[in-house]
Structures are given as structure tokens and as C-alpha cells.
Amino acid sequence: MASNNSSSVYECSGASDEEIQLYYSLAWWMDGLVQIIMGLVGLAGNSMAVPILLSKKLNSIFNRILVFLAVFDNIFIFCSILEAIRKHFGPLHDVIHVYAFAYFLYQLQSMAIVSSIFTTVVLALERCLAVAKPIEYHNAIQGANPWRRVMNYIVPVIIISVVFNTPKYFEIETYEVKSTNSGNGNESSTGNDEDVIVSVKATDLRMNDDYIFYYNNLAKLIVTGVVPFAALCVFNSKIYCALRRRRKLMGPNATAAHQQQLNEDNRQALVLFGIVLIFFVSNVPRILLNLHEAPVFAGLLMPKLLKLMTTKN
């Protein structure tokens, strides 16, 4: 931009040294130390909840699905803690930790978050079936192994998460850099010692515009955003309407057994609503970022689409 009073030209420059230093300082605190502390608290909380949910007093299909939700969340938190340590404090082992991140932890973390998202949807589906169709639900679980029904939900969730995140194995790769440490001080040796440093970098696939738009933005938006959000809204609205309808039908003349069952359904519905609320709060920023980035990559792909349409015509 040229000034009216002089011929000098002002150009936008990159971040200053102070701004870069501030960024690294904030990243160390927020993405590093704070994330590790909060992750450890989350790990402890989920780990304490698992044996409670598996106790005989809370023995139900709903609570057993909650156990898997806690396990998936713990896997995600554990991977996040290890990555925070690797990025801001250095890898636990110069080679093993880096290779583990590139070929296992990076993919496992993505699988865990997708599994957690769809397990939340499964919780809502289970409650919807139990509340909206209580007679059919009771007949279906009567005399059946509860773990079998739980695994009928969890196995497809795991399969979907693994299949959807398979491209993650081709997004990053490792490379080795040899650093030379020369002798100094009073050492008389002129020989050099070579250390091999292992690091990670994005592959050409990960940097491809089509891949970024169709997989990292569009597919993730639909599979981990639009579909779960829509399903949770539908299931929870049906649960709410079914509970209101049952309470009106029973009225004050409901038997003790029916009232106890209704109270139990209300309790589990409140637990589910709380989980869904946390789900919305924690996932909305991610979805908004996808919505913000999608038009950018759509603009990059638009010329290709127009060229393709022109060629066909």
C-alpha cells in the first residue's frame, strides 16, 4: 500500500520475533503443560468411573456402553498426552516414540475420537429404543446376554472408525537427519560423532488439495459432524417426547414398579442429555473450523470443476 505523502511502499511482513516467541510460549503452556494436566485428570476420572459402571448395582446395557465410551476417551486422551510431550518436551525415546507416533499413535488417536463420537450416538439410540418402544425392548433383552447386545453396537463402531481413518496411515512419514557433533573444549580429537535424529513430515498425499478438501474437510464434516449431530437431535427429541407421553399416561395412579422404571429412565435420559451437551460443546469448534476451511478449498477446486464441465460440453 503506497502512502499519499511519500513514495515509500509498505508491505505486509511476517510475525516479529516477539510474536513468534509469544506463540511458542503460549503453545508450551496451553498445548503442552495445561493439556497434559487436564488429560491426566480426565484419565483418572474415566478410570475411576469404569469399575463403578461395571458394578452389579449399575449393571445395565446403557452403563456398559458408557464403559466403552470411557475407554475410547481414555485412548484419545493418552495419545494426546504423549503427543503434547513429544512436541513440547521432547520424545520419551528419540526413535521409538517418533516411530510410534507416525505409524500407530497418530492413527489410533483419530480412530478413538471417531469411536467416541459414534458411541455417543449409540447411547442415544439405545435409550431411544428403550424409552420409545419399552415392550419390544424388554422382549429383545429378556434372557439375552447383555454383553452380546453391547458388542452388536461397539463392533460396527470400531469397524467404521478403522475404515474411515485408514488414509491416516498415508498422511505422515518419518525421515532421518544426521547431525554432526564435533569435539570442543580441551579435546584434542578432530573426529566427529554423528547422531541420527528421527522426525516426521507430511506426505504428498496429505498436502494434496483434493485430499484436503474431500477427506479432511468434506468427509470429516459429514461423517463426524453432520450425521452424528442429526442423529443425536432425532434420538434425543424422541426420548424427550416419549418420556413426557409416558408420564402423562401413567399419571398419579402409576404403580410403584412403573414409577420406579420411569424414574430410572429419567435418570439415564438426564445422563445422556449431559453427555450429549458435552459432546456438542467440545465438537462445535471443530465443526466450525471445517465449515470455515471448506469454502477456501472449494474455491481451489472450482476451476478444475469448470474445466471438466467445459471439456464434456
C-alpha positions as protocol buffer text, in pm:
chain_id: "A"
residue {
  index: 1
  type: MET
  ca { x: 0 y: 0 z: 0 }
}
residue {
  index: 2
  type: ALA
  ca { x: 156 y: 333 z: -107 }
}
residue {
  index: 3
  type: SER
  ca { x: 142 y: 639 z: 118 }
}
residue {
  index: 4
  type: ASN
  ca { x: -13 y: 964 z: -14 }
}
residue {
  index: 5
  type: ASN
  ca { x: 264 y: 1173 z: 140 }
}
residue {
  index: 6
  type: SER
  ca { x: 564 y: 974 z: 30 }
}
residue {
  index: 7
  type: SER
  ca { x: 676 y: 730 z: -231 }
}
residue {
  index: 8
  type: SER
  ca { x: 759 y: 459 z: 20 }
}
residue {
  index: 9
  type: VAL
  ca { x: 575 y: 129 z: -6 }
}
residue {
  index: 10
  type: TYR
  ca { x: 455 y: -60 z: 299 }
}
residue {
  index: 11
  type: GLU
  ca { x: 439 y: -435 z: 263 }
}
residue {
  index: 12
  type: CYS
  ca { x: 284 y: -686 z: 498 }
}
residue {
  index: 13
  type: SER
  ca { x: 556 y: -869 z: 685 }
}
residue {
  index: 14
  type: GLY
  ca { x: 557 y: -1190 z: 880 }
}
residue {
  index: 15
  type: ALA
  ca { x: 535 y: -1224 z: 1254 }
}
residue {
  index: 16
  type: SER
  ca { x: 800 y: -1045 z: 1455 }
}
residue {
  index: 17
  type: ASP
  ca { x: 1045 y: -1227 z: 1679 }
}
residue {
  index: 18
  type: GLU
  ca { x: 848 y: -1119 z: 1984 }
}
residue {
  index: 19
  type: GLU
  ca { x: 523 y: -1252 z: 1836 }
}
residue {
  index: 20
  type: ILE
  ca { x: 687 y: -1583 z: 1745 }
}
residue {
  index: 21
  type: GLN
  ca { x: 829 y: -1612 z: 2095 }
}
residue {
  index: 22
  type: LEU
  ca { x: 485 y: -1535 z: 2243 }
}
residue {
  index: 23
  type: TYR
  ca { x: 327 y: -1804 z: 2023 }
}
residue {
  index: 24
  type: TYR
  ca { x: 577 y: -2070 z: 2134 }
}
residue {
  index: 25
  type: SER
  ca { x: 533 y: -1966 z: 2496 }
}
residue {
  index: 26
  type: LEU
  ca { x: 154 y: -1993 z: 2476 }
}
residue {
  index: 27
  type: ALA
  ca { x: 180 y: -2324 z: 2289 }
}
residue {
  index: 28
  type: TRP
  ca { x: 408 y: -2463 z: 2560 }
}
residue {
  index: 29
  type: TRP
  ca { x: 165 y: -2368 z: 2832 }
}
residue {
  index: 30
  type: MET
  ca { x: -172 y: -2438 z: 2666 }
}
residue {
  index: 31
  type: ASP
  ca { x: -94 y: -2714 z: 2414 }
}
residue {
  index: 32
  type: GLY
  ca { x: 171 y: -2864 z: 2638 }
}
residue {
  index: 33
  type: LEU
  ca { x: 153 y: -2832 z: 3016 }
}
residue {
  index: 34
  type: VAL
  ca { x: -219 y: -2750 z: 3055 }
}
residue {
  index: 35
  type: GLN
  ca { x: -322 y: -3025 z: 2813 }
}
residue {
  index: 36
  type: ILE
  ca { x: -112 y: -3280 z: 2999 }
}
residue {
  index: 37
  type: ILE
  ca { x: -256 y: -3181 z: 3338 }
}
residue {
  index: 38
  type: MET
  ca { x: -616 y: -3183 z: 3212 }
}
residue {
  index: 39
  type: GLY
  ca { x: -552 y: -3510 z: 3030 }
}
residue {
  index: 40
  type: LEU
  ca { x: -425 y: -3676 z: 3346 }
}
residue {
  index: 41
  type: VAL
  ca { x: -735 y: -3556 z: 3534 }
}
residue {
  index: 42
  type: GLY
  ca { x: -957 y: -3695 z: 3257 }
}
residue {
  index: 43
  type: LEU
  ca { x: -770 y: -4026 z: 3258 }
}
residue {
  index: 44
  type: ALA
  ca { x: -813 y: -4056 z: 3634 }
}
residue {
  index: 45
  type: GLY
  ca { x: -1184 y: -3969 z: 3620 }
}
residue {
  index: 46
  type: ASN
  ca { x: -1264 y: -4216 z: 3342 }
}
residue {
  index: 47
  type: SER
  ca { x: -1056 y: -4488 z: 3505 }
}
residue {
  index: 48
  type: MET
  ca { x: -1245 y: -4448 z: 3833 }
}
residue {
  index: 49
  type: ALA
  ca { x: -1581 y: -4448 z: 3652 }
}
residue {
  index: 50
  type: VAL
  ca { x: -1524 y: -4780 z: 3472 }
}
residue {
  index: 51
  type: PRO
  ca { x: -1536 y: -5013 z: 3777 }
}
residue {
  index: 52
  type: ILE
  ca { x: -1835 y: -4821 z: 3913 }
}
residue {
  index: 53
  type: LEU
  ca { x: -2026 y: -4862 z: 3587 }
}
residue {
  index: 54
  type: LEU
  ca { x: -1940 y: -5234 z: 3583 }
}
residue {
  index: 55
  type: SER
  ca { x: -2070 y: -5290 z: 3937 }
}
residue {
  index: 56
  type: LYS
  ca { x: -2379 y: -5506 z: 3992 }
}
residue {
  index: 57
  type: LYS
  ca { x: -2578 y: -5208 z: 4119 }
}
residue {
  index: 58
  type: LEU
  ca { x: -2536 y: -5023 z: 3788 }
}
residue {
  index: 59
  type: ASN
  ca { x: -2548 y: -5331 z: 3570 }
}
residue {
  index: 60
  type: SER
  ca { x: -2731 y: -5230 z: 3252 }
}
residue {
  index: 61
  type: ILE
  ca { x: -2669 y: -5217 z: 2878 }
}
residue {
  index: 62
  type: PHE
  ca { x: -2663 y: -4837 z: 2891 }
}
residue {
  index: 63
  type: ASN
  ca { x: -2389 y: -4833 z: 3156 }
}
residue {
  index: 64
  type: ARG
  ca { x: -2185 y: -5097 z: 2975 }
}
residue {
  index: 65
  type: ILE
  ca { x: -2186 y: -4884 z: 2662 }
}
residue {
  index: 66
  type: LEU
  ca { x: -2074 y: -4595 z: 2884 }
}
residue {
  index: 67
  type: VAL
  ca { x: -1773 y: -4810 z: 2979 }
}
residue {
  index: 68
  type: PHE
  ca { x: -1665 y: -4829 z: 2615 }
}
residue {
  index: 69
  type: LEU
  ca { x: -1717 y: -4454 z: 2581 }
}
residue {
  index: 70
  type: ALA
  ca { x: -1482 y: -4401 z: 2876 }
}
residue {
  index: 71
  type: VAL
  ca { x: -1228 y: -4642 z: 2724 }
}
residue {
  index: 72
  type: PHE
  ca { x: -1232 y: -4466 z: 2386 }
}
residue {
  index: 73
  type: ASP
  ca { x: -1198 y: -4129 z: 2557 }
}
residue {
  index: 74
  type: ASN
  ca { x: -904 y: -4257 z: 2762 }
}
residue {
  index: 75
  type: ILE
  ca { x: -728 y: -4382 z: 2448 }
}
residue {
  index: 76
  type: PHE
  ca { x: -772 y: -4041 z: 2286 }
}
residue {
  index: 77
  type: ILE
  ca { x: -650 y: -3859 z: 2598 }
}
residue {
  index: 78
  type: PHE
  ca { x: -350 y: -4091 z: 2635 }
}
residue {
  index: 79
  type: CYS
  ca { x: -245 y: -4030 z: 2274 }
}
residue {
  index: 80
  type: SER
  ca { x: -293 y: -3654 z: 2321 }
}
residue {
  index: 81
  type: ILE
  ca { x: -71 y: -3654 z: 2630 }
}
residue {
  index: 82
  type: LEU
  ca { x: 205 y: -3844 z: 2452 }
}
residue {
  index: 83
  type: GLU
  ca { x: 186 y: -3605 z: 2157 }
}
residue {
  index: 84
  type: ALA
  ca { x: 199 y: -3300 z: 2386 }
}
residue {
  index: 85
  type: ILE
  ca { x: 511 y: -3446 z: 2549 }
}
residue {
  index: 86
  type: ARG
  ca { x: 670 y: -3518 z: 2211 }
}
residue {
  index: 87
  type: LYS
  ca { x: 602 y: -3171 z: 2071 }
}
residue {
  index: 88
  type: HIS
  ca { x: 686 y: -2954 z: 2371 }
}
residue {
  index: 89
  type: PHE
  ca { x: 913 y: -3157 z: 2599 }
}
residue {
  index: 90
  type: GLY
  ca { x: 1086 y: -3390 z: 2358 }
}
residue {
  index: 91
  type: PRO
  ca { x: 1006 y: -3755 z: 2276 }
}
residue {
  index: 92
  type: LEU
  ca { x: 1025 y: -4011 z: 2555 }
}
residue {
  index: 93
  type: HIS
  ca { x: 1267 y: -4201 z: 2330 }
}
residue {
  index: 94
  type: ASP
  ca { x: 1440 y: -4034 z: 2037 }
}
residue {
  index: 95
  type: VAL
  ca { x: 1346 y: -4312 z: 1795 }
}
residue {
  index: 96
  type: ILE
  ca { x: 1074 y: -4534 z: 1941 }
}
residue {
  index: 97
  type: HIS
  ca { x: 837 y: -4252 z: 2040 }
}
residue {
  index: 98
  type: VAL
  ca { x: 864 y: -4083 z: 1699 }
}
residue {
  index: 99
  type: TYR
  ca { x: 807 y: -4404 z: 1504 }
}
residue {
  index: 100
  type: ALA
  ca { x: 519 y: -4498 z: 1738 }
}
residue {
  index: 101
  type: PHE
  ca { x: 354 y: -4161 z: 1671 }
}
residue {
  index: 102
  type: ALA
  ca { x: 399 y: -4179 z: 1294 }
}
residue {
  index: 103
  type: TYR
  ca { x: 273 y: -4534 z: 1243 }
}
residue {
  index: 104
  type: PHE
  ca { x: 44 y: -4604 z: 1539 }
}
residue {
  index: 105
  type: LEU
  ca { x: -45 y: -4325 z: 1783 }
}
residue {
  index: 106
  type: TYR
  ca { x: -145 y: -4069 z: 1518 }
}
residue {
  index: 107
  type: GLN
  ca { x: -390 y: -4314 z: 1359 }
}
residue {
  index: 108
  type: LEU
  ca { x: -509 y: -4455 z: 1693 }
}
residue {
  index: 109
  type: GLN
  ca { x: -595 y: -4108 z: 1821 }
}
residue {
  index: 110
  type: SER
  ca { x: -814 y: -4040 z: 1516 }
}
residue {
  index: 111
  type: MET
  ca { x: -983 y: -4379 z: 1548 }
}
residue {
  index: 112
  type: ALA
  ca { x: -1051 y: -4315 z: 1917 }
}
residue {
  index: 113
  type: ILE
  ca { x: -1224 y: -3982 z: 1858 }
}
residue {
  index: 114
  type: VAL
  ca { x: -1443 y: -4126 z: 1580 }
}
residue {
  index: 115
  type: SER
  ca { x: -1528 y: -4426 z: 1802 }
}
residue {
  index: 116
  type: SER
  ca { x: -1616 y: -4188 z: 2086 }
}
residue {
  index: 117
  type: ILE
  ca { x: -1844 y: -3983 z: 1860 }
}
residue {
  index: 118
  type: PHE
  ca { x: -2037 y: -4285 z: 1732 }
}
residue {
  index: 119
  type: THR
  ca { x: -2052 y: -4446 z: 2077 }
}
residue {
  index: 120
  type: THR
  ca { x: -2234 y: -4133 z: 2191 }
}
residue {
  index: 121
  type: VAL
  ca { x: -2480 y: -4184 z: 1904 }
}
residue {
  index: 122
  type: VAL
  ca { x: -2517 y: -4550 z: 2005 }
}
residue {
  index: 123
  type: LEU
  ca { x: -2602 y: -4443 z: 2362 }
}
residue {
  index: 124
  type: ALA
  ca { x: -2879 y: -4221 z: 2228 }
}
residue {
  index: 125
  type: LEU
  ca { x: -3007 y: -4500 z: 2002 }
}
residue {
  index: 126
  type: GLU
  ca { x: -3014 y: -4749 z: 2291 }
}
residue {
  index: 127
  type: ARG
  ca { x: -3207 y: -4509 z: 2513 }
}
residue {
  index: 128
  type: CYS
  ca { x: -3444 y: -4421 z: 2229 }
}
residue {
  index: 129
  type: LEU
  ca { x: -3532 y: -4788 z: 2173 }
}
residue {
  index: 130
  type: ALA
  ca { x: -3576 y: -4849 z: 2546 }
}
residue {
  index: 131
  type: VAL
  ca { x: -3799 y: -4547 z: 2606 }
}
residue {
  index: 132
  type: ALA
  ca { x: -3994 y: -4519 z: 2281 }
}
residue {
  index: 133
  type: LYS
  ca { x: -4066 y: -4894 z: 2248 }
}
residue {
  index: 134
  type: PRO
  ca { x: -4041 y: -5035 z: 2602 }
}
residue {
  index: 135
  type: ILE
  ca { x: -4234 y: -5359 z: 2540 }
}
residue {
  index: 136
  type: GLU
  ca { x: -4037 y: -5456 z: 2229 }
}
residue {
  index: 137
  type: TYR
  ca { x: -3713 y: -5358 z: 2401 }
}
residue {
  index: 138
  type: HIS
  ca { x: -3791 y: -5564 z: 2711 }
}
residue {
  index: 139
  type: ASN
  ca { x: -3873 y: -5869 z: 2498 }
}
residue {
  index: 140
  type: ALA
  ca { x: -3549 y: -5826 z: 2300 }
}
residue {
  index: 141
  type: ILE
  ca { x: -3321 y: -5817 z: 2605 }
}
residue {
  index: 142
  type: GLN
  ca { x: -3511 y: -6071 z: 2815 }
}
residue {
  index: 143
  type: GLY
  ca { x: -3290 y: -6375 z: 2871 }
}
residue {
  index: 144
  type: ALA
  ca { x: -3025 y: -6249 z: 2628 }
}
residue {
  index: 145
  type: ASN
  ca { x: -2659 y: -6193 z: 2710 }
}
residue {
  index: 146
  type: PRO
  ca { x: -2628 y: -5815 z: 2768 }
}
residue {
  index: 147
  type: TRP
  ca { x: -2266 y: -5810 z: 2653 }
}
residue {
  index: 148
  type: ARG
  ca { x: -2375 y: -5958 z: 2322 }
}
residue {
  index: 149
  type: ARG
  ca { x: -2611 y: -5666 z: 2262 }
}
residue {
  index: 150
  type: VAL
  ca { x: -2340 y: -5421 z: 2365 }
}
residue {
  index: 151
  type: MET
  ca { x: -2090 y: -5575 z: 2124 }
}
residue {
  index: 152
  type: ASN
  ca { x: -2351 y: -5559 z: 1846 }
}
residue {
  index: 153
  type: TYR
  ca { x: -2320 y: -5182 z: 1888 }
}
residue {
  index: 154
  type: ILE
  ca { x: -1947 y: -5148 z: 1958 }
}
residue {
  index: 155
  type: VAL
  ca { x: -1804 y: -5378 z: 1690 }
}
residue {
  index: 156
  type: PRO
  ca { x: -1961 y: -5180 z: 1400 }
}
residue {
  index: 157
  type: VAL
  ca { x: -1843 y: -4858 z: 1566 }
}
residue {
  index: 158
  type: ILE
  ca { x: -1484 y: -4985 z: 1575 }
}
residue {
  index: 159
  type: ILE
  ca { x: -1503 y: -5111 z: 1216 }
}
residue {
  index: 160
  type: ILE
  ca { x: -1636 y: -4776 z: 1092 }
}
residue {
  index: 161
  type: SER
  ca { x: -1366 y: -4582 z: 1277 }
}
residue {
  index: 162
  type: VAL
  ca { x: -1086 y: -4807 z: 1146 }
}
residue {
  index: 163
  type: VAL
  ca { x: -1208 y: -4795 z: 786 }
}
residue {
  index: 164
  type: PHE
  ca { x: -1269 y: -4421 z: 791 }
}
residue {
  index: 165
  type: ASN
  ca { x: -923 y: -4347 z: 934 }
}
residue {
  index: 166
  type: THR
  ca { x: -727 y: -4585 z: 710 }
}
residue {
  index: 167
  type: PRO
  ca { x: -598 y: -4292 z: 497 }
}
residue {
  index: 168
  type: LYS
  ca { x: -429 y: -4159 z: 812 }
}
residue {
  index: 169
  type: TYR
  ca { x: -158 y: -4422 z: 763 }
}
residue {
  index: 170
  type: PHE
  ca { x: -51 y: -4242 z: 445 }
}
residue {
  index: 171
  type: GLU
  ca { x: -58 y: -3884 z: 577 }
}
residue {
  index: 172
  type: ILE
  ca { x: 278 y: -3867 z: 756 }
}
residue {
  index: 173
  type: GLU
  ca { x: 614 y: -4034 z: 722 }
}
residue {
  index: 174
  type: THR
  ca { x: 942 y: -4041 z: 909 }
}
residue {
  index: 175
  type: TYR
  ca { x: 1279 y: -3920 z: 790 }
}
residue {
  index: 176
  type: GLU
  ca { x: 1624 y: -3928 z: 940 }
}
residue {
  index: 177
  type: VAL
  ca { x: 1863 y: -3637 z: 968 }
}
residue {
  index: 178
  type: LYS
  ca { x: 2227 y: -3688 z: 1063 }
}
residue {
  index: 179
  type: SER
  ca { x: 2363 y: -3422 z: 1295 }
}
residue {
  index: 180
  type: THR
  ca { x: 2736 y: -3388 z: 1346 }
}
residue {
  index: 181
  type: ASN
  ca { x: 2866 y: -3321 z: 1698 }
}
residue {
  index: 182
  type: SER
  ca { x: 3227 y: -3206 z: 1675 }
}
residue {
  index: 183
  type: GLY
  ca { x: 3462 y: -3222 z: 1969 }
}
residue {
  index: 184
  type: ASN
  ca { x: 3528 y: -2899 z: 2161 }
}
residue {
  index: 185
  type: GLY
  ca { x: 3694 y: -2766 z: 2472 }
}
residue {
  index: 186
  type: ASN
  ca { x: 4022 y: -2932 z: 2563 }
}
residue {
  index: 187
  type: GLU
  ca { x: 3955 y: -3234 z: 2344 }
}
residue {
  index: 188
  type: SER
  ca { x: 4237 y: -3295 z: 2100 }
}
residue {
  index: 189
  type: SER
  ca { x: 4040 y: -3529 z: 1881 }
}
residue {
  index: 190
  type: THR
  ca { x: 3934 y: -3387 z: 1548 }
}
residue {
  index: 191
  type: GLY
  ca { x: 3691 y: -3668 z: 1479 }
}
residue {
  index: 192
  type: ASN
  ca { x: 3318 y: -3604 z: 1451 }
}
residue {
  index: 193
  type: ASP
  ca { x: 3038 y: -3809 z: 1604 }
}
residue {
  index: 194
  type: GLU
  ca { x: 2720 y: -3845 z: 1402 }
}
residue {
  index: 195
  type: ASP
  ca { x: 2379 y: -3862 z: 1570 }
}
residue {
  index: 196
  type: VAL
  ca { x: 2069 y: -3967 z: 1378 }
}
residue {
  index: 197
  type: ILE
  ca { x: 1761 y: -3759 z: 1453 }
}
residue {
  index: 198
  type: VAL
  ca { x: 1426 y: -3907 z: 1352 }
}
residue {
  index: 199
  type: SER
  ca { x: 1143 y: -3667 z: 1272 }
}
residue {
  index: 200
  type: VAL
  ca { x: 807 y: -3670 z: 1093 }
}
residue {
  index: 201
  type: LYS
  ca { x: 672 y: -3478 z: 796 }
}
residue {
  index: 202
  type: ALA
  ca { x: 353 y: -3462 z: 592 }
}
residue {
  index: 203
  type: THR
  ca { x: 338 y: -3676 z: 280 }
}
residue {
  index: 204
  type: ASP
  ca { x: 245 y: -3551 z: -66 }
}
residue {
  index: 205
  type: LEU
  ca { x: -99 y: -3707 z: -18 }
}
residue {
  index: 206
  type: ARG
  ca { x: -160 y: -3503 z: 298 }
}
residue {
  index: 207
  type: MET
  ca { x: -67 y: -3182 z: 114 }
}
residue {
  index: 208
  type: ASN
  ca { x: -281 y: -3260 z: -191 }
}
residue {
  index: 209
  type: ASP
  ca { x: -562 y: -3004 z: -236 }
}
residue {
  index: 210
  type: ASP
  ca { x: -819 y: -3264 z: -345 }
}
residue {
  index: 211
  type: TYR
  ca { x: -739 y: -3487 z: -48 }
}
residue {
  index: 212
  type: ILE
  ca { x: -759 y: -3194 z: 194 }
}
residue {
  index: 213
  type: PHE
  ca { x: -1098 y: -3085 z: 60 }
}
residue {
  index: 214
  type: TYR
  ca { x: -1271 y: -3420 z: 5 }
}
residue {
  index: 215
  type: TYR
  ca { x: -1134 y: -3614 z: 303 }
}
residue {
  index: 216
  type: ASN
  ca { x: -1006 y: -3377 z: 571 }
}
residue {
  index: 217
  type: ASN
  ca { x: -1289 y: -3129 z: 525 }
}
residue {
  index: 218
  type: LEU
  ca { x: -1592 y: -3265 z: 342 }
}
residue {
  index: 219
  type: ALA
  ca { x: -1583 y: -3629 z: 457 }
}
residue {
  index: 220
  type: LYS
  ca { x: -1498 y: -3539 z: 815 }
}
residue {
  index: 221
  type: LEU
  ca { x: -1770 y: -3275 z: 821 }
}
residue {
  index: 222
  type: ILE
  ca { x: -2032 y: -3526 z: 708 }
}
residue {
  index: 223
  type: VAL
  ca { x: -1917 y: -3841 z: 890 }
}
residue {
  index: 224
  type: THR
  ca { x: -1807 y: -3692 z: 1223 }
}
residue {
  index: 225
  type: GLY
  ca { x: -2023 y: -3380 z: 1223 }
}
residue {
  index: 226
  type: VAL
  ca { x: -2347 y: -3365 z: 1028 }
}
residue {
  index: 227
  type: VAL
  ca { x: -2451 y: -3730 z: 1064 }
}
residue {
  index: 228
  type: PRO
  ca { x: -2384 y: -3763 z: 1442 }
}
residue {
  index: 229
  type: PHE
  ca { x: -2535 y: -3422 z: 1518 }
}
residue {
  index: 230
  type: ALA
  ca { x: -2851 y: -3501 z: 1320 }
}
residue {
  index: 231
  type: ALA
  ca { x: -2883 y: -3849 z: 1476 }
}
residue {
  index: 232
  type: LEU
  ca { x: -2840 y: -3712 z: 1829 }
}
residue {
  index: 233
  type: CYS
  ca { x: -3103 y: -3444 z: 1770 }
}
residue {
  index: 234
  type: VAL
  ca { x: -3353 y: -3701 z: 1637 }
}
residue {
  index: 235
  type: PHE
  ca { x: -3292 y: -3962 z: 1908 }
}
residue {
  index: 236
  type: ASN
  ca { x: -3296 y: -3716 z: 2197 }
}
residue {
  index: 237
  type: SER
  ca { x: -3614 y: -3547 z: 2075 }
}
residue {
  index: 238
  type: LYS
  ca { x: -3783 y: -3888 z: 2054 }
}
residue {
  index: 239
  type: ILE
  ca { x: -3663 y: -3974 z: 2406 }
}
residue {
  index: 240
  type: TYR
  ca { x: -3795 y: -3646 z: 2543 }
}
residue {
  index: 241
  type: CYS
  ca { x: -4135 y: -3685 z: 2375 }
}
residue {
  index: 242
  type: ALA
  ca { x: -4167 y: -4049 z: 2482 }
}
residue {
  index: 243
  type: LEU
  ca { x: -4091 y: -3968 z: 2847 }
}
residue {
  index: 244
  type: ARG
  ca { x: -4345 y: -3686 z: 2850 }
}
residue {
  index: 245
  type: ARG
  ca { x: -4609 y: -3910 z: 2691 }
}
residue {
  index: 246
  type: ARG
  ca { x: -4548 y: -4194 z: 2939 }
}
residue {
  index: 247
  type: ARG
  ca { x: -4562 y: -3961 z: 3237 }
}
residue {
  index: 248
  type: LYS
  ca { x: -4897 y: -3820 z: 3120 }
}
residue {
  index: 249
  type: LEU
  ca { x: -5041 y: -4167 z: 3057 }
}
residue {
  index: 250
  type: MET
  ca { x: -4936 y: -4303 z: 3396 }
}
residue {
  index: 251
  type: GLY
  ca { x: -5042 y: -4000 z: 3597 }
}
residue {
  index: 252
  type: PRO
  ca { x: -5067 y: -4018 z: 3975 }
}
residue {
  index: 253
  type: ASN
  ca { x: -5215 y: -4370 z: 3968 }
}
residue {
  index: 254
  type: ALA
  ca { x: -4896 y: -4536 z: 3842 }
}
residue {
  index: 255
  type: THR
  ca { x: -4786 y: -4845 z: 4031 }
}
residue {
  index: 256
  type: ALA
  ca { x: -4464 y: -4842 z: 4233 }
}
residue {
  index: 257
  type: ALA
  ca { x: -4291 y: -5066 z: 3978 }
}
residue {
  index: 258
  type: HIS
  ca { x: -4391 y: -4843 z: 3686 }
}
residue {
  index: 259
  type: GLN
  ca { x: -4289 y: -4531 z: 3876 }
}
residue {
  index: 260
  type: GLN
  ca { x: -3952 y: -4683 z: 3960 }
}
residue {
  index: 261
  type: GLN
  ca { x: -3893 y: -4776 z: 3596 }
}
residue {
  index: 262
  type: LEU
  ca { x: -3993 y: -4427 z: 3484 }
}
residue {
  index: 263
  type: ASN
  ca { x: -3754 y: -4272 z: 3737 }
}
residue {
  index: 264
  type: GLU
  ca { x: -3475 y: -4497 z: 3610 }
}
residue {
  index: 265
  type: ASP
  ca { x: -3547 y: -4396 z: 3251 }
}
residue {
  index: 266
  type: ASN
  ca { x: -3546 y: -4031 z: 3353 }
}
residue {
  index: 267
  type: ARG
  ca { x: -3213 y: -4074 z: 3530 }
}
residue {
  index: 268
  type: GLN
  ca { x: -3049 y: -4238 z: 3230 }
}
residue {
  index: 269
  type: ALA
  ca { x: -3204 y: -3979 z: 2999 }
}
residue {
  index: 270
  type: LEU
  ca { x: -3052 y: -3699 z: 3210 }
}
residue {
  index: 271
  type: VAL
  ca { x: -2713 y: -3871 z: 3197 }
}
residue {
  index: 272
  type: LEU
  ca { x: -2746 y: -3900 z: 2821 }
}
residue {
  index: 273
  type: PHE
  ca { x: -2850 y: -3535 z: 2782 }
}
residue {
  index: 274
  type: GLY
  ca { x: -2546 y: -3432 z: 2986 }
}
residue {
  index: 275
  type: ILE
  ca { x: -2314 y: -3640 z: 2767 }
}
residue {
  index: 276
  type: VAL
  ca { x: -2472 y: -3501 z: 2451 }
}
residue {
  index: 277
  type: LEU
  ca { x: -2437 y: -3145 z: 2582 }
}
residue {
  index: 278
  type: ILE
  ca { x: -2066 y: -3202 z: 2648 }
}
residue {
  index: 279
  type: PHE
  ca { x: -2042 y: -3361 z: 2303 }
}
residue {
  index: 280
  type: PHE
  ca { x: -2190 y: -3053 z: 2137 }
}
residue {
  index: 281
  type: VAL
  ca { x: -1972 y: -2810 z: 2332 }
}
residue {
  index: 282
  type: SER
  ca { x: -1650 y: -2999 z: 2260 }
}
residue {
  index: 283
  type: ASN
  ca { x: -1719 y: -3073 z: 1893 }
}
residue {
  index: 284
  type: VAL
  ca { x: -1879 y: -2749 z: 1769 }
}
residue {
  index: 285
  type: PRO
  ca { x: -1542 y: -2565 z: 1741 }
}
residue {
  index: 286
  type: ARG
  ca { x: -1404 y: -2848 z: 1527 }
}
residue {
  index: 287
  type: ILE
  ca { x: -1710 y: -2843 z: 1301 }
}
residue {
  index: 288
  type: LEU
  ca { x: -1696 y: -2464 z: 1268 }
}
residue {
  index: 289
  type: LEU
  ca { x: -1331 y: -2484 z: 1163 }
}
residue {
  index: 290
  type: ASN
  ca { x: -1425 y: -2737 z: 895 }
}
residue {
  index: 291
  type: LEU
  ca { x: -1706 y: -2510 z: 774 }
}
residue {
  index: 292
  type: HIS
  ca { x: -1464 y: -2217 z: 765 }
}
residue {
  index: 293
  type: GLU
  ca { x: -1196 y: -2403 z: 569 }
}
residue {
  index: 294
  type: ALA
  ca { x: -1427 y: -2580 z: 324 }
}
residue {
  index: 295
  type: PRO
  ca { x: -1509 y: -2272 z: 108 }
}
residue {
  index: 296
  type: VAL
  ca { x: -1136 y: -2200 z: 73 }
}
residue {
  index: 297
  type: PHE
  ca { x: -1061 y: -2541 z: -74 }
}
residue {
  index: 298
  type: ALA
  ca { x: -1384 y: -2535 z: -271 }
}
residue {
  index: 299
  type: GLY
  ca { x: -1250 y: -2219 z: -436 }
}
residue {
  index: 300
  type: LEU
  ca { x: -931 y: -2403 z: -523 }
}
residue {
  index: 301
  type: LEU
  ca { x: -1124 y: -2688 z: -682 }
}
residue {
  index: 302
  type: MET
  ca { x: -1383 y: -2477 z: -864 }
}
residue {
  index: 303
  type: PRO
  ca { x: -1158 y: -2404 z: -1165 }
}
residue {
  index: 304
  type: LYS
  ca { x: -1099 y: -2778 z: -1206 }
}
residue {
  index: 305
  type: LEU
  ca { x: -1474 y: -2849 z: -1200 }
}
residue {
  index: 306
  type: LEU
  ca { x: -1546 y: -2574 z: -1452 }
}
residue {
  index: 307
  type: LYS
  ca { x: -1271 y: -2703 z: -1680 }
}
residue {
  index: 308
  type: LEU
  ca { x: -1412 y: -3057 z: -1655 }
}
residue {
  index: 309
  type: MET
  ca { x: -1764 y: -2937 z: -1740 }
}
residue {
  index: 310
  type: THR
  ca { x: -1633 y: -2732 z: -2035 }
}
residue {
  index: 311
  type: THR
  ca { x: -1443 y: -3032 z: -2168 }
}
residue {
  index: 312
  type: LYS
  ca { x: -1755 y: -3253 z: -2156 }
}
residue {
  index: 313
  type: ASN
  ca { x: -1965 y: -2992 z: -2336 }
}
